[in-house]
Amino acid sequence: MNRPLLILTTIFLAGLIILLLPDNNDRIISLNKIHGPSLQDLVGLVLMVSIWLASCLFVVKKWPQVVKRLGRSTAYFLILLYLLSLSGVVLALTMSVDLLLWISITIAVIINASVIITAIRAKE
């Protein structure tokens, strides 16, 4: 693993660990009646989202190689499914539906990791 990738992975995992730590449940933002990040959760989310944005830029930069490696129809199907799962997360948060939330998050994480790994392994 090269050094920048190791640094980004470490920052992402630090954000994930911060997010998973127990907190006092004092919400800063209320997303619905049962969900809302505390200050600690918000710090973890900011770290994770910043690395996610960097990985999105990396995938966009490597998109032709990703399409070549996965196949055009598969790559676009994965992106469509990813966008639908992100929409499912937003819908689940607005309607307080935990099952839809966790299913959507799981699908999004699997697709996100697969596309990022494909972009990392893609040859110029």
Secondary structure as GFF3:
##gff-version 3
##sequence-region A 1 124
A	DSSP	alpha_helix	3	20	.	.	.	ID=ss1
A	DSSP	alpha_helix	39	61	.	.	.	ID=ss2
A	DSSP	alpha_helix	63	70	.	.	.	ID=ss3
A	DSSP	alpha_helix	72	95	.	.	.	ID=ss4
A	DSSP	alpha_helix	98	121	.	.	.	ID=ss5
###
